[in-house]
Amino acid sequence: MRARAPDGSQWLHEIKIDGYRAQVHVRGGRVAVYSRNGYDWTKQFAQIARAAEALSAPDLIIDGEATVLGNTGLPDFQALRRELAKKHSDRLVYLAFDLLYLDGYDLRRAPLIERKRALQRVLAKAPPKIHFVEFFEMNDGDALFRHACKLGLEGIVSKRRDAPYRSGRQESWLKLKCTKSDTFPIVAFVEKLGARPRKIASLYVGRRDGDRLIYAGKARSGYTEAVAREVRKRLDPLIIKRSPLSVPVKKPKATWVKPVIQAEIEYSGITDEGVLREAVFKGLRDDLPAVDATPAARRRAQRHSKGRRGC
């Protein structure tokens, strides 16, 4: 994964979409939707298939992403997973970014910019469930990437404007994902079974919402052997019998701890429920004072602080 977007007029840039890659095939007015691996997902994406029936071209193949827009208005992968678990969904949308075939013409050898302009024309009067993914022609791709990250987007995809279509990984498509990092109190850990000496397998973290301590997610990765043992040792004297969270969550493998130690967690985004996506442990924040994040402890600390200010 590159750390910087490419510059220059030879590149086009798109907002990276958080969803399932899918191709829409229309032949003689009949529609099929295929997954990235070539599986027929017409039934799973029936709403998209029905919308594609209204497209003006009788024969075409479109490449894009099936997704669901979350409460923030941005593509939300967790929301997509929930919708796909339902028998009927009305929230699925298809975001189209490439056109591979149109009315007897194989467009895969054509330059990307020509395929995009043709796709834009095909989708000019498309149903609301199918959207053309806008692209940006700008020399400073990194400026767009930084702006996308500030908006809370997943990242961008940079593509060579003159490139033909090829499946699989390639140098003409460069993906850049935004990563976010913040500090969260550790509320529990999962022990690595049978490990000697003891070590953690993962951490549960919380987030503060006013006086409440809410579950924020699970960091499954980011630990070396030494770190996993060190964190387990640090948390040992803090083990408690009950969850410190204000809103209970079912975590049968969790060993709950007093939420006084804070961890730096890198993550790709936050779901509608406030849970971190792709959370990765980066380290303990020993530079920050230990703070009990439970509501009662915070109220005691606030009263003590006010008393000191009055002296």
Backbone bond lengths (Angstrom), bond angles and torsions (degrees), N, CA, C in turn:
res aa  C-N    CA-C-N  psi(-1)  N-CA   C-N-CA  omega(-1)  CA-C   N-CA-C  phi
1 M - - - 1.465 - - 1.533 109.43 -
2 R 1.320 116.61 124.89 1.454 120.49 -179.68 1.512 110.85 -71.53
3 A 1.333 116.37 152.97 1.460 121.26 178.08 1.522 111.45 -95.47
4 R 1.327 117.51 -11.74 1.456 121.03 -176.14 1.527 109.64 -141.62
5 A 1.327 115.90 138.87 1.456 120.68 179.26 1.523 110.17 -73.43
6 P 1.327 117.43 148.36 1.470 119.89 179.56 1.525 111.29 -72.10
7 D 1.314 116.26 148.40 1.465 122.52 177.45 1.529 109.50 -105.48
8 G 1.310 115.59 161.26 1.454 120.12 174.76 1.517 112.46 116.32
9 S 1.320 116.00 155.10 1.456 122.61 -176.56 1.526 113.23 -72.85
10 Q 1.336 117.63 -9.76 1.460 120.11 -179.30 1.523 112.89 -80.80
11 W 1.352 116.55 -1.96 1.460 121.24 -178.08 1.518 111.49 -112.92
12 L 1.336 115.98 143.00 1.455 123.93 167.44 1.520 107.76 -109.00
13 H 1.314 116.26 151.35 1.468 120.00 -177.28 1.530 110.06 -129.27
14 E 1.330 115.43 139.95 1.458 122.41 177.26 1.518 109.40 -129.63
15 I 1.331 115.71 157.01 1.456 120.20 171.81 1.522 108.30 -74.16
16 K 1.332 116.94 132.37 1.462 121.22 179.23 1.522 109.72 -71.83
17 I 1.322 116.29 133.62 1.460 121.98 -174.70 1.521 109.80 -102.41
18 D 1.324 116.32 134.63 1.452 122.60 -179.16 1.521 108.62 -94.60
19 G 1.335 117.39 93.47 1.456 119.78 -177.39 1.512 111.69 -167.76
20 Y 1.328 116.14 -155.38 1.467 122.84 178.35 1.523 108.88 -107.05
21 R 1.327 116.31 124.94 1.450 120.86 175.80 1.529 109.03 -63.85
22 A 1.318 117.60 134.82 1.462 121.29 -177.15 1.518 110.47 -153.11
23 Q 1.324 115.76 146.88 1.460 121.82 173.93 1.519 109.20 -110.54
24 V 1.336 115.76 135.52 1.458 122.11 175.50 1.522 108.25 -102.62
25 H 1.332 116.58 120.97 1.458 122.61 179.31 1.521 109.14 -109.95
26 V 1.317 117.18 125.27 1.461 122.27 175.59 1.527 107.37 -120.51
27 R 1.307 115.90 122.06 1.459 120.14 178.68 1.523 108.47 -136.78
28 G 1.342 115.31 116.35 1.459 120.09 -178.48 1.513 112.20 60.35
29 G 1.319 116.91 30.09 1.449 121.08 179.84 1.516 114.24 86.30
30 R 1.340 118.43 -9.88 1.467 121.47 178.13 1.527 109.48 -91.15
31 V 1.314 115.53 137.16 1.466 121.13 -171.46 1.523 111.12 -113.79
32 A 1.321 116.03 138.37 1.465 122.70 170.22 1.525 108.02 -135.49
33 V 1.317 116.33 145.95 1.459 122.00 178.39 1.527 108.15 -121.07
34 Y 1.333 115.84 127.79 1.462 120.96 -175.86 1.528 110.63 -117.49
35 S 1.334 115.31 144.46 1.462 121.34 177.93 1.516 110.38 -76.53
36 R 1.326 115.79 175.29 1.466 121.73 178.57 1.529 111.58 -55.82
37 N 1.343 116.56 -35.54 1.456 121.06 -177.43 1.524 113.26 -91.80
38 G 1.334 116.97 9.62 1.452 120.37 175.90 1.509 115.60 87.87
39 Y 1.342 118.34 8.54 1.453 120.78 177.79 1.528 110.37 -78.74
40 D 1.322 115.79 144.97 1.459 121.09 178.67 1.531 108.91 -77.18
41 W 1.321 115.28 109.37 1.458 121.31 -179.02 1.531 111.14 -113.00
42 T 1.326 116.21 27.29 1.458 120.09 -179.19 1.527 111.06 -59.30
43 K 1.330 116.01 -39.02 1.472 119.81 -179.63 1.519 110.74 -67.11
44 Q 1.339 116.83 -45.11 1.466 119.77 -179.77 1.536 111.10 -64.02
45 F 1.336 116.05 -36.42 1.468 121.05 -178.80 1.525 110.97 -107.92
46 A 1.340 115.35 41.96 1.470 120.51 -176.13 1.524 112.05 -59.22
47 Q 1.312 116.70 -35.81 1.465 119.77 -179.07 1.528 111.00 -64.79
48 I 1.329 116.36 -39.09 1.462 120.70 177.89 1.533 110.24 -69.10
49 A 1.334 115.80 -40.43 1.465 119.73 179.42 1.526 110.85 -61.99
50 R 1.319 117.25 -42.10 1.470 119.93 178.96 1.521 111.07 -63.18
51 A 1.342 116.25 -39.12 1.459 119.56 178.89 1.520 110.98 -65.58
52 A 1.344 116.67 -37.80 1.467 121.06 -178.47 1.530 112.14 -66.43
53 E 1.332 117.13 -22.83 1.461 120.41 177.78 1.526 111.89 -62.67
54 A 1.320 116.08 -22.82 1.466 120.15 -177.29 1.528 112.78 -88.87
55 L 1.344 118.24 -1.72 1.460 120.18 178.76 1.525 110.42 -67.73
56 S 1.318 115.42 147.32 1.466 120.55 -173.51 1.519 113.35 -71.01
57 A 1.335 118.57 -31.04 1.467 121.46 -177.22 1.528 110.21 -81.41
58 P 1.330 117.94 129.47 1.471 120.41 -178.77 1.518 114.04 -76.57
59 D 1.336 118.07 -21.62 1.468 121.86 -178.30 1.523 109.13 -136.75
60 L 1.327 115.98 117.83 1.466 119.38 178.87 1.515 110.40 -164.04
61 I 1.328 115.62 162.00 1.458 123.61 171.04 1.519 107.72 -132.49
62 I 1.325 115.67 122.80 1.465 122.36 -178.52 1.525 109.11 -115.67
63 D 1.317 116.49 141.10 1.464 122.41 175.28 1.521 108.07 -108.64
64 G 1.338 116.36 139.32 1.463 119.44 -179.64 1.509 112.13 -176.03
65 E 1.315 115.88 -157.88 1.460 122.18 -178.63 1.521 109.59 -131.07
66 A 1.337 115.35 134.07 1.462 121.13 170.25 1.515 107.38 -90.70
67 T 1.318 116.59 133.22 1.455 119.05 -176.54 1.524 110.29 -153.96
68 V 1.313 115.06 179.84 1.463 123.17 174.32 1.515 107.16 -131.30
69 L 1.319 116.78 135.38 1.454 120.80 176.97 1.523 108.57 -85.42
70 G 1.321 116.28 124.99 1.461 121.13 -179.07 1.509 112.71 -78.75
71 N 1.330 115.27 -171.42 1.461 120.39 -179.22 1.519 113.04 -62.92
72 T 1.330 116.25 -23.28 1.469 120.55 179.46 1.525 111.88 -82.64
73 G 1.336 117.11 -7.44 1.460 120.43 -176.10 1.507 113.30 86.96
74 L 1.327 117.31 0.68 1.459 122.42 179.92 1.522 110.12 -103.56
75 P 1.341 118.16 153.93 1.467 120.00 175.95 1.524 110.88 -55.71
76 D 1.324 116.59 133.78 1.459 122.52 -175.47 1.522 109.09 -128.99
77 F 1.338 115.94 111.12 1.455 120.60 -176.12 1.521 111.75 -65.74
78 Q 1.328 117.84 -39.58 1.459 120.70 179.65 1.520 110.89 -64.57
79 A 1.334 116.56 -40.04 1.463 120.05 176.72 1.522 110.95 -63.74
80 L 1.334 116.49 -37.28 1.464 120.79 176.66 1.517 110.72 -61.98
81 R 1.326 117.60 -44.66 1.464 120.88 179.51 1.523 110.62 -61.27
82 R 1.337 117.08 -39.62 1.465 119.71 179.18 1.524 110.92 -65.72
83 E 1.318 116.55 -40.94 1.464 120.01 -179.13 1.523 111.72 -65.53
84 L 1.331 116.59 -38.93 1.454 120.05 -179.21 1.525 111.75 -68.75
85 A 1.322 116.99 -20.81 1.465 120.62 177.86 1.526 111.81 -77.77
86 K 1.316 117.41 -13.30 1.463 121.79 -179.58 1.527 110.54 -87.14
87 K 1.329 115.93 154.69 1.464 120.00 176.15 1.520 111.37 -70.48
88 H 1.313 115.99 -36.42 1.460 120.79 179.96 1.533 108.52 -132.92
89 S 1.303 115.88 133.87 1.461 120.83 179.87 1.521 109.65 -134.16
90 D 1.317 116.05 140.07 1.464 119.56 176.88 1.533 111.84 -117.82
91 R 1.340 116.46 13.98 1.462 120.16 -176.53 1.526 113.82 -106.28
92 L 1.311 117.60 -8.63 1.463 120.31 -178.70 1.524 110.96 -66.75
93 V 1.329 116.04 137.48 1.455 121.64 173.53 1.528 108.38 -132.73
94 Y 1.314 115.32 159.10 1.455 120.68 179.35 1.518 108.96 -119.70
95 L 1.317 116.34 123.30 1.454 122.84 -179.27 1.522 107.93 -107.37
96 A 1.324 116.05 108.45 1.464 122.73 -171.34 1.519 111.23 -95.62
97 F 1.347 116.27 133.79 1.471 118.70 -179.09 1.533 114.11 -129.24
98 D 1.337 118.87 -4.21 1.465 118.93 -179.83 1.523 109.85 -151.91
99 L 1.325 115.42 151.69 1.463 123.09 179.08 1.525 108.11 -124.46
100 L 1.348 116.50 120.12 1.458 121.32 -173.44 1.524 112.81 -102.81
101 Y 1.314 116.92 -25.43 1.467 120.50 -175.70 1.519 108.63 -150.88
102 L 1.346 117.04 139.53 1.463 120.65 -179.49 1.520 110.01 -150.75
103 D 1.328 115.09 113.70 1.471 123.06 171.39 1.526 113.23 46.62
104 G 1.323 115.49 53.95 1.453 119.79 175.17 1.515 115.18 92.85
105 Y 1.303 118.03 -4.92 1.464 121.60 -177.55 1.529 110.38 -112.54
106 D 1.324 116.10 124.15 1.461 122.59 173.86 1.525 107.29 -82.17
107 L 1.324 116.28 114.25 1.466 121.58 -174.55 1.522 113.36 -96.83
108 R 1.311 118.44 3.78 1.463 119.97 -172.29 1.528 113.36 -64.48
109 R 1.316 117.77 -26.12 1.462 120.18 179.17 1.536 112.14 -86.17
110 A 1.317 117.04 -11.84 1.465 120.53 -179.32 1.527 110.32 -72.51
111 P 1.334 119.36 152.33 1.465 121.48 176.88 1.532 111.36 -59.49
112 L 1.299 115.93 147.62 1.457 121.36 -178.36 1.525 112.25 -53.50
113 I 1.324 118.00 -44.25 1.457 120.18 -176.26 1.533 110.90 -61.42
114 E 1.322 117.85 -35.10 1.468 120.95 178.00 1.523 110.83 -70.18
115 R 1.322 117.23 -39.74 1.468 120.47 178.42 1.518 110.49 -64.65
116 K 1.327 116.47 -39.56 1.463 119.61 179.90 1.528 111.76 -66.23
117 R 1.306 117.50 -41.37 1.459 119.83 179.64 1.517 111.18 -66.00
118 A 1.340 116.41 -37.26 1.461 119.76 176.03 1.526 110.58 -65.57
119 L 1.341 117.35 -41.78 1.462 121.58 178.09 1.523 110.77 -62.26
120 Q 1.306 116.24 -41.38 1.462 120.33 179.48 1.529 110.81 -59.50
121 R 1.324 116.67 -39.42 1.469 119.92 178.25 1.530 111.13 -68.55
122 V 1.332 116.72 -41.46 1.464 120.61 179.84 1.528 111.40 -61.38
123 L 1.332 116.17 -36.81 1.468 120.74 -175.20 1.530 113.11 -95.69
124 A 1.325 117.02 12.17 1.473 120.05 -177.28 1.526 111.86 -57.58
125 K 1.337 117.37 -35.57 1.472 120.91 -179.89 1.527 110.34 -122.43
126 A 1.313 115.99 37.15 1.461 120.50 -178.61 1.526 111.46 -71.59
127 P 1.333 118.15 155.18 1.464 121.58 175.12 1.524 110.93 -61.38
128 P 1.328 117.08 159.64 1.481 120.63 -176.88 1.523 114.57 -59.34
129 K 1.326 118.58 -22.14 1.459 120.74 -178.44 1.528 113.17 -78.93
130 I 1.314 117.71 -8.50 1.464 121.47 -179.95 1.524 108.69 -121.81
131 H 1.322 116.45 123.97 1.462 121.63 -175.62 1.529 110.89 -124.37
132 F 1.287 116.16 143.08 1.460 121.57 172.09 1.525 108.62 -82.14
133 V 1.325 116.63 130.73 1.460 121.28 178.83 1.522 108.48 -81.77
134 E 1.299 116.21 113.94 1.464 120.83 179.52 1.525 110.29 -65.60
135 F 1.306 116.07 149.09 1.459 121.04 178.03 1.524 109.66 -123.66
136 F 1.305 115.40 161.14 1.455 121.66 -175.55 1.521 109.48 -119.92
137 E 1.312 116.06 129.09 1.458 122.51 175.07 1.519 107.42 -106.07
138 M 1.322 116.59 102.36 1.458 120.70 -177.10 1.526 109.20 -151.91
139 N 1.316 115.54 146.13 1.468 120.10 -178.22 1.525 112.42 -71.43
140 D 1.340 116.76 -31.84 1.461 121.33 -175.78 1.530 109.53 -99.33
141 G 1.327 115.91 83.44 1.450 120.03 179.93 1.515 112.54 -66.13
142 D 1.315 117.37 -30.53 1.462 120.11 -177.75 1.528 111.54 -68.53
143 A 1.326 117.19 -30.27 1.465 120.12 177.05 1.530 109.91 -63.84
144 L 1.326 116.36 -41.18 1.463 120.27 177.12 1.520 110.75 -65.02
145 F 1.324 116.52 -40.99 1.465 120.34 179.41 1.534 110.91 -60.95
146 R 1.314 116.82 -46.44 1.468 119.95 179.46 1.521 110.91 -61.80
147 H 1.326 116.24 -40.69 1.462 120.05 179.93 1.530 110.43 -65.69
148 A 1.327 117.29 -40.74 1.461 121.19 178.68 1.527 110.80 -61.24
149 C 1.325 116.52 -40.62 1.462 120.17 179.44 1.526 111.39 -66.36
150 K 1.324 116.82 -38.51 1.471 120.23 178.66 1.519 111.42 -64.16
151 L 1.324 116.94 -31.08 1.461 121.83 -179.74 1.524 112.53 -81.18
152 G 1.324 116.89 -3.03 1.451 120.77 179.97 1.511 114.17 82.68
153 L 1.332 117.47 17.66 1.457 121.39 178.60 1.525 110.66 -79.59
154 E 1.330 116.28 163.83 1.459 119.94 -177.22 1.515 112.17 -71.07
155 G 1.325 117.95 -29.36 1.452 121.58 -179.05 1.515 110.44 153.61
156 I 1.331 116.31 -157.89 1.461 121.10 178.17 1.527 109.47 -135.27
157 V 1.325 115.24 162.85 1.458 122.13 172.10 1.519 107.21 -122.81
158 S 1.312 117.03 125.44 1.468 122.50 178.43 1.522 108.45 -105.02
159 K 1.338 116.45 131.60 1.461 121.90 -175.63 1.523 109.98 -132.06
160 R 1.302 116.18 140.87 1.462 120.42 177.03 1.523 109.06 -69.25
161 R 1.334 115.98 128.73 1.451 120.66 -172.69 1.530 113.05 -68.37
162 D 1.330 117.40 -23.15 1.463 120.35 -177.46 1.524 112.92 -100.77
163 A 1.334 118.40 6.99 1.459 121.40 -172.14 1.524 111.74 -79.72
164 P 1.341 118.01 141.13 1.463 121.04 170.44 1.522 109.58 -74.05
165 Y 1.316 115.84 169.87 1.464 119.54 179.48 1.525 109.99 -83.95
166 R 1.321 116.37 128.86 1.455 122.29 173.47 1.522 108.45 -137.59
167 S 1.313 116.67 139.44 1.455 120.19 178.62 1.528 109.83 -81.07
168 G 1.324 115.97 162.75 1.457 120.67 179.30 1.512 112.59 81.09
169 R 1.331 115.69 -179.91 1.463 121.14 -178.92 1.519 110.27 -71.68
170 Q 1.325 115.22 143.27 1.447 119.86 -176.31 1.520 110.43 -158.09
171 E 1.322 115.65 160.72 1.459 121.18 -178.44 1.520 112.72 -73.83
172 S 1.331 116.96 -17.92 1.466 119.39 -177.50 1.522 112.49 -81.76
173 W 1.340 118.39 -8.56 1.463 123.20 175.06 1.524 107.91 -121.13
174 L 1.308 117.91 122.70 1.454 122.78 179.82 1.526 109.30 -123.54
175 K 1.325 115.93 122.51 1.458 120.77 -179.37 1.521 110.52 -102.61
176 L 1.308 115.90 134.11 1.461 121.50 176.19 1.521 108.36 -126.34
177 K 1.334 116.01 120.33 1.458 120.83 -178.76 1.526 110.29 -103.33
178 C 1.302 114.80 138.49 1.462 120.27 174.86 1.528 108.68 -77.41
179 T 1.308 116.67 135.37 1.454 120.92 173.66 1.519 108.49 -117.38
180 K 1.306 115.12 142.06 1.460 121.22 -179.82 1.509 108.51 -119.80
181 S 1.305 117.26 154.47 1.455 121.40 -179.11 1.518 109.62 -144.25
182 D 1.328 115.54 140.68 1.459 120.09 178.80 1.528 108.79 -157.34
183 T 1.334 114.94 173.51 1.455 121.52 -178.35 1.521 110.13 -102.59
184 F 1.344 116.81 131.91 1.457 122.13 -178.55 1.521 109.52 -134.74
185 P 1.328 118.13 141.71 1.470 120.07 175.82 1.525 110.81 -72.54
186 I 1.316 116.64 138.35 1.461 121.75 176.49 1.525 108.33 -78.07
187 V 1.328 117.22 127.70 1.463 121.16 -178.63 1.525 111.99 -111.02
188 A 1.344 117.48 -17.34 1.467 119.84 -179.75 1.516 109.32 -167.74
189 F 1.320 114.71 166.35 1.460 119.82 172.83 1.520 109.25 -138.81
190 V 1.321 115.25 159.44 1.462 122.21 172.89 1.518 106.81 -111.17
191 E 1.326 115.52 125.37 1.463 120.91 -176.73 1.521 111.03 -78.61
192 K 1.327 115.77 142.10 1.455 121.27 172.43 1.517 107.68 -76.49
193 L 1.330 116.23 111.14 1.461 120.48 -174.11 1.518 111.72 -62.37
194 G 1.338 115.21 132.93 1.454 121.34 175.11 1.506 115.18 78.60
195 A 1.315 118.32 0.27 1.465 120.52 -177.06 1.526 110.54 -75.33
196 R 1.320 116.09 134.73 1.465 122.76 175.36 1.519 108.42 -136.45
197 P 1.350 119.40 117.73 1.465 124.59 -0.81 1.526 112.04 -68.84
198 R 1.314 115.46 167.12 1.457 120.85 -176.64 1.524 111.63 -61.22
199 K 1.321 115.01 146.40 1.463 120.21 176.36 1.520 109.27 -152.93
200 I 1.322 115.86 161.44 1.453 120.46 179.32 1.529 109.97 -86.85
201 A 1.335 115.02 154.89 1.458 121.27 171.71 1.524 110.40 -102.83
202 S 1.352 116.13 -30.51 1.466 121.05 179.86 1.518 109.39 -164.44
203 L 1.321 115.30 167.46 1.458 122.31 179.77 1.519 110.48 -124.38
204 Y 1.346 115.43 144.39 1.464 120.85 167.75 1.533 107.26 -103.26
205 V 1.319 116.42 137.61 1.460 120.42 179.86 1.521 109.72 -124.15
206 G 1.334 115.08 161.13 1.458 121.38 179.94 1.514 111.04 -120.57
207 R 1.304 115.21 173.35 1.464 121.99 174.44 1.524 108.10 -138.80
208 R 1.312 115.65 151.01 1.461 120.51 -178.02 1.522 110.88 -92.59
209 D 1.322 115.15 133.03 1.460 122.81 176.20 1.524 107.13 -129.83
210 G 1.344 115.31 87.95 1.460 119.14 -172.93 1.513 109.96 66.25
211 D 1.323 117.39 -123.72 1.457 122.24 178.20 1.521 112.30 -86.27
212 R 1.300 117.50 -3.30 1.457 120.69 -175.30 1.529 111.77 -96.91
213 L 1.315 114.72 149.48 1.462 121.93 172.33 1.522 107.07 -111.56
214 I 1.321 116.41 115.52 1.459 122.87 -171.88 1.528 109.55 -111.71
215 Y 1.308 115.96 146.83 1.462 121.27 176.31 1.527 109.52 -62.95
216 A 1.344 115.98 133.10 1.469 120.48 -176.70 1.513 113.84 -117.45
217 G 1.335 117.86 -14.24 1.459 117.17 177.87 1.512 113.89 141.43
218 K 1.339 114.01 -177.98 1.459 122.51 -176.00 1.520 110.10 -126.09
219 A 1.316 115.91 127.51 1.462 121.36 176.81 1.517 108.00 -99.47
220 R 1.338 116.37 107.19 1.460 121.44 -175.05 1.523 113.60 -91.85
221 S 1.312 117.37 -15.73 1.459 119.61 -173.52 1.524 110.55 -134.33
222 G 1.351 114.41 172.46 1.453 120.59 178.25 1.518 113.92 107.15
223 Y 1.335 117.79 4.44 1.458 121.17 -175.06 1.529 111.70 -106.60
224 T 1.322 115.36 131.34 1.456 119.68 165.62 1.530 107.64 -85.47
225 E 1.318 117.23 170.03 1.461 120.53 178.42 1.527 110.82 -58.42
226 A 1.344 115.76 -44.20 1.465 120.12 -177.90 1.522 111.00 -65.51
227 V 1.324 116.76 -42.58 1.467 120.24 -179.28 1.523 110.35 -66.01
228 A 1.330 117.52 -41.91 1.462 121.20 -179.67 1.526 111.05 -59.68
229 R 1.335 116.80 -38.32 1.467 120.23 178.06 1.530 110.78 -72.76
230 E 1.339 116.30 -40.02 1.464 120.09 -178.78 1.523 111.29 -63.65
231 V 1.325 116.67 -45.85 1.472 120.29 -178.76 1.523 110.00 -63.51
232 R 1.349 116.45 -41.07 1.474 119.31 178.41 1.519 110.78 -60.37
233 K 1.321 117.26 -40.87 1.465 121.03 179.55 1.518 110.97 -66.37
234 R 1.326 116.67 -40.49 1.478 120.39 -179.41 1.526 111.51 -65.91
235 L 1.334 116.62 -33.68 1.462 120.01 -175.91 1.528 112.90 -85.58
236 D 1.313 117.93 -15.31 1.467 121.41 -174.44 1.525 113.55 -54.62
237 P 1.343 120.01 -47.99 1.473 119.27 -178.89 1.530 113.71 -73.87
238 L 1.318 117.41 -5.09 1.467 120.86 -177.17 1.524 112.82 -101.29
239 I 1.342 117.54 3.04 1.466 120.97 -176.41 1.523 110.56 -64.72
240 I 1.334 115.18 134.29 1.462 122.16 178.59 1.526 108.84 -128.73
241 K 1.327 116.43 164.67 1.465 120.49 -174.89 1.524 112.38 -82.16
242 R 1.331 117.28 -29.67 1.455 120.13 -174.63 1.523 111.29 -119.36
243 S 1.299 114.50 156.90 1.465 120.56 179.20 1.526 110.77 -64.99
244 P 1.334 118.44 137.03 1.464 121.31 176.18 1.525 113.00 -83.22
245 L 1.330 117.14 -1.68 1.457 121.07 -175.80 1.529 111.50 -73.87
246 S 1.311 115.92 144.90 1.462 121.21 178.99 1.522 111.58 -73.06
247 V 1.330 115.92 -32.10 1.469 121.55 177.33 1.525 107.64 -113.78
248 P 1.335 118.60 114.65 1.466 120.80 -175.62 1.530 112.32 -60.88
249 V 1.329 115.48 144.07 1.463 122.21 172.73 1.530 107.39 -131.75
250 K 1.325 116.20 147.60 1.455 120.75 179.95 1.524 110.21 -85.46
251 K 1.319 115.28 109.94 1.460 121.34 178.33 1.524 107.47 -137.29
252 P 1.334 117.39 80.16 1.476 120.32 -172.76 1.519 114.71 -61.90
253 K 1.324 118.22 -23.79 1.471 120.27 -179.56 1.526 112.76 -91.61
254 A 1.323 117.16 -1.00 1.467 120.61 -174.14 1.522 111.64 -77.93
255 T 1.330 115.26 139.91 1.460 122.64 165.82 1.521 105.55 -106.73
256 W 1.328 116.81 111.96 1.464 121.15 -172.78 1.525 110.75 -77.79
257 V 1.322 115.85 147.75 1.468 121.42 179.51 1.527 109.25 -135.79
258 K 1.327 114.84 158.37 1.464 118.87 172.37 1.527 108.19 -63.95
259 P 1.322 118.55 131.02 1.473 121.11 -173.44 1.518 113.16 -81.53
260 V 1.315 116.28 62.68 1.463 120.27 -177.12 1.532 112.75 -106.11
261 I 1.318 117.07 -18.68 1.469 120.80 179.19 1.520 108.92 -99.18
262 Q 1.325 114.91 133.62 1.454 119.84 -177.56 1.532 111.40 -107.22
263 A 1.316 114.76 145.90 1.461 121.04 -179.11 1.517 109.66 -123.13
264 E 1.318 115.17 145.42 1.461 120.78 172.62 1.528 107.64 -87.55
265 I 1.328 115.85 123.43 1.455 121.71 -176.12 1.527 109.29 -122.50
266 E 1.330 115.29 129.29 1.462 120.86 173.46 1.514 108.05 -97.43
267 Y 1.330 116.80 139.16 1.459 120.20 -176.87 1.520 109.67 -150.36
268 S 1.341 115.22 160.22 1.466 119.46 -176.30 1.511 112.78 -92.34
269 G 1.318 118.40 -20.94 1.461 120.95 -178.97 1.511 110.15 178.86
270 I 1.332 115.62 -176.63 1.462 122.30 -179.57 1.520 108.41 -130.19
271 T 1.332 117.01 131.77 1.454 120.98 179.86 1.520 110.50 -74.21
272 D 1.344 115.96 173.32 1.468 120.91 177.06 1.523 111.62 -60.32
273 E 1.350 116.58 -27.12 1.474 120.47 179.63 1.527 112.47 -84.20
274 G 1.312 117.48 0.33 1.457 120.23 179.24 1.511 113.95 84.19
275 V 1.341 117.98 18.85 1.458 122.30 -179.13 1.529 109.89 -98.38
276 L 1.320 116.35 136.60 1.454 121.56 -179.14 1.522 110.76 -67.49
277 R 1.324 115.80 139.82 1.451 121.55 175.86 1.521 109.84 -101.21
278 E 1.338 115.49 137.37 1.462 122.48 177.54 1.532 111.11 51.31
279 A 1.331 115.32 49.81 1.466 120.83 -177.92 1.523 111.13 -72.13
280 V 1.331 116.13 132.36 1.463 122.80 -179.86 1.526 108.82 -128.63
281 F 1.321 116.15 129.12 1.464 121.59 178.78 1.530 110.10 -71.73
282 K 1.333 116.42 127.79 1.465 120.68 179.51 1.523 112.44 -107.51
283 G 1.329 117.82 -24.27 1.461 119.96 179.25 1.516 111.54 154.58
284 L 1.341 115.79 162.96 1.459 121.73 174.50 1.517 109.14 -79.33
285 R 1.323 115.73 143.43 1.461 120.20 179.56 1.522 109.30 -93.71
286 D 1.325 114.99 76.92 1.460 119.67 178.85 1.516 112.19 -70.96
287 D 1.336 116.90 -13.53 1.460 119.77 178.76 1.518 112.06 -80.09
288 L 1.342 116.75 -8.73 1.461 120.45 179.82 1.519 109.52 -104.85
289 P 1.326 118.35 145.29 1.468 120.52 178.53 1.512 110.99 -66.37
290 A 1.339 116.18 143.63 1.461 120.32 175.99 1.514 109.40 -67.84
291 V 1.330 116.54 130.38 1.459 121.60 -177.86 1.513 108.76 -132.96
292 D 1.345 116.67 126.84 1.453 120.24 174.84 1.519 107.85 -73.37
293 A 1.334 115.76 118.55 1.463 120.23 -173.78 1.514 113.78 -87.58
294 T 1.355 118.61 0.38 1.454 119.17 179.60 1.526 109.61 -71.04
295 P 1.339 118.08 148.96 1.471 121.03 -176.45 1.520 113.83 -55.44
296 A 1.354 117.15 -44.32 1.468 119.64 -177.58 1.522 110.82 -63.06
297 A 1.331 117.11 -43.54 1.452 120.66 179.93 1.519 111.64 -64.70
298 R 1.328 116.80 -38.32 1.456 119.85 179.86 1.521 111.08 -66.88
299 R 1.336 116.28 -37.56 1.480 118.99 177.71 1.524 110.37 -66.02
300 R 1.364 116.64 -39.22 1.464 119.62 178.15 1.521 110.22 -63.58
301 A 1.334 116.29 -42.17 1.456 120.33 179.52 1.518 111.52 -63.75
302 Q 1.335 116.61 -39.01 1.456 120.36 179.43 1.524 111.09 -65.69
303 R 1.365 116.12 -41.43 1.469 119.22 178.70 1.516 110.74 -64.76
304 H 1.353 116.22 -41.77 1.468 120.57 179.79 1.521 110.24 -64.20
305 S 1.326 116.30 -40.02 1.461 120.70 179.74 1.520 110.68 -64.52
306 K 1.340 116.44 -42.18 1.472 119.32 179.00 1.529 110.78 -64.75
307 G 1.345 115.48 -37.28 1.472 117.89 179.38 1.513 111.18 -64.38
308 R 1.318 117.11 -38.45 1.472 120.11 179.80 1.514 110.92 -67.82
309 R 1.348 116.28 -38.65 1.461 118.57 179.76 1.526 111.46 -65.54
310 G 1.369 115.32 -24.66 1.463 117.77 -177.94 1.516 113.14 -82.57
311 C 1.345 117.11 -12.23 1.471 119.79 -176.78 1.515 111.61 -73.65
